[in-house]
Amino acid sequence: MSADTKKYLVTGGAGYVGSVVAAHLLERGHRVTVLDDLSTGFAEAVPAGAAFVEGRVQDAAKWLDDSYDGVLHFAAFSQVGESVARPEKYWENNVGGTMALLAAMRSTGVRRLVFSSTAATYGEPETVPITETAPTAPTSPYGASKLAVDHMIAGECAAHGLAAVSLRYFNVAGAYGPLGERHAPESHLIPLVLQVAVGEREAISVYGEDYPTPDGTCVRDYIHVADLAEAHVLALDAMTAGSVPAGEHLVCNLGNGNGFSVREVVETVRKVTGHPVPEITAARRPGDPAVLVASADAARERLGWTPSRPDLAAVVADAWAFARLRREEGSA
């Protein structure tokens, strides 16, 4: 075994982003254990070559030991609407689960952590592109729970010498081979539009067409899931090399720095799939900012990360291939 081979625990590694990150780690020769309770993940999404433990992140101490070089933490609930209706579920899992994980890491001496944070920590932005120094004012319990964890991690780093990187995602999309997006219920725009193209939905709802944007619809920053996964690997490399040392909590936004409107996404899906994709115009949804675009300068400067798949059509094409694969598997 190479001296460069590391052993990592990936919590939530049966989910969309966690499974792709686990696959990237395996491709680099690392050993990976996925911990997931399958409440929102899928056992078949765990990449071949990873060890799999079905369990809750609250019980991480049962499996974590000092043989691990670090933890990548994706085990969180992420539905904004559900978090408003059931905030206690989000505090218990997202915050309470992370508290238990940090305690397990402290007791075993595992001192490297990459955390799956979110742009939802910022809420309604005052300026765009959004930098890491922007005010944090989440508009949902989901965003608040992720911000609470960021604060928790910062305290752990300062008090106990943890090295940690929180990566605040903007809109993640696309697929990585057989690993792609499948939420229940689905709430992300690109897979929702693709559901129309594949025949699972009659039309796509466009919420609001009177925003102060070029075509009146919301603008979002989309990042390919494979680029996102690469940022996690680079974060681990930075901690291993000491450029993110013990005691530091580094926060980085992950996005392309370019925005695409809802109508641009729908039109791109039409071009990629050849499907007309009917639209239904609906009222604005409360709390939807007009524009959310990231500044990823910190990730570039501190981690050496630059997204290599900035083209929206390429993101949609990968997601479309995954959607058709799932459709074929469902009809087999």
Sequence and secondary structure as in RCSB ss.txt:
>XXXX:A:sequence
MSADTKKYLVTGGAGYVGSVVAAHLLERGHRVTVLDDLSTGFAEAVPAGAAFVEGRVQDAAKWLDDSYDGVLHFA
AFSQVGESVARPEKYWENNVGGTMALLAAMRSTGVRRLVFSSTAATYGEPETVPITETAPTAPTSPYGASKLAVD
HMIAGECAAHGLAAVSLRYFNVAGAYGPLGERHAPESHLIPLVLQVAVGEREAISVYGEDYPTPDGTCVRDYIHV
ADLAEAHVLALDAMTAGSVPAGEHLVCNLGNGNGFSVREVVETVRKVTGHPVPEITAARRPGDPAVLVASADAAR
ERLGWTPSRPDLAAVVADAWAFARLRREEGSA
>XXXX:A:secstr
  TT  EEEEETTTSHHHHHHHHHHHHTT EEEEEE  SSS GGGS TT EEEE  GGGGGGT  TT  EEEE  
    HHHHHH HHHHIIIIIIHHHHHHHHHHHHT  EEEEEEEGGGT S SSSSB TTS    SSHHHHHHHHHH
HHHHHHHHHH  EEEEEEE EEE  BTTB    SS   HHHHHHHHHHTS S EEEE S SSSTTSS EE EEEH
HHHHHHHHHHHHHHHHTSS TT EEEEEE  S  EEHHHHHHHHHHHH     EEEE   TT  SEE B  HHII
III    S   HHHHHHHHHHHHHHHHHHHH 
